[in-house]
Each structure stands twice: as structure tokens, then as C-alpha cells.
Amino acid sequence: MLKEFKEFITGGNVIEFAVAVIMAGAIGTVVKGFVSNIVMPVVGMFTGGVSFADKKYVLSEAVADAAGKVTTPENAIMYGAWIDSIINLIIVGLVMFMMIKGYNNMKKKEEAAEEAPAGPSQEDLLTEIRDLLSKK
């Protein structure tokens, strides 16, 4: 059983999957940074110059005691952060689509190259030359 597990864990599929998970995490981090630091400030420029991710609909205000200590936190729908997440999803989906499309195009080219009919072998050509020479 230990031998089977070792074969499984060192097999190509598990290693490829582990690399894919790590890459997906890295891509997600890069896209989140891109959306939060580049896209959303531009969007915020068109929504009054405020950070779009901070947009919210307050359901109930925070309650503080006489000393100013918050006893009940604010309850709000953070729709700006939700839109930020939707934009992240769209960009990650687009990146993954482009990667899969490129991979599929590469596989089609490899399959076409494998399916291409091979010409006559060297032996076939030599046999044909021999037959032609023997006819003369």
C-alpha cells in the first residue's frame, strides 16, 4: 500500500495538479491586486472620486457608549467589495479561458502533426528504384 501511494504521489497527474493549484493561487493574488489597485481606482474616478470598494449600504449604524467605545458594530451591505469580487472573477475567468484556448490550440497542432501521413519508407523508395532499373 505504501508503494502504491508513493507511485501515486510521484505520478505526473498529482504533481501537475499541485502546480496548477499553486499557480491558480498566484494568479488569483495578482488579479486581486490588479483589480484593487488599478481597475477600481479608475472606476472610482467615475463614481465621485471615492474608493469603489468602500461603497456600502448601511443597514444599522454603529452604537457607541458615552466614552466613545463601540458597543455594536455597523451593519452594512458592502456592495462595492462584492462588485470588486465579481470583476476579479471575470478577469480570472478570462485569463483561464485564454490559457485553455492556447493549450487546446497547441494540442490540435500536435495531433495534426501526429496524424500527418508519413511518406514512403526508405526501403520502399529503394525497391521502386531497383524495379525501375531492372526494367531498363
URQUINOR-V907524 format. One record per pair of residues at least 12 apart in sequence whose C-alpha atoms are under 6 Angstrom apart, sorted by the first residue. I is the first residue (numbers start at 1). J is the second residue. Records with the same first field share a line. If there is no record, write none. Layout:
I: J, J
//
This chain:
32: 88
52: 80
53: 80, 81
54: 80
55: 80
56: 77, 78, 79
57: 76, 77
58: 76
59: 75, 76
60: 74, 75
61: 74
62: 74
//
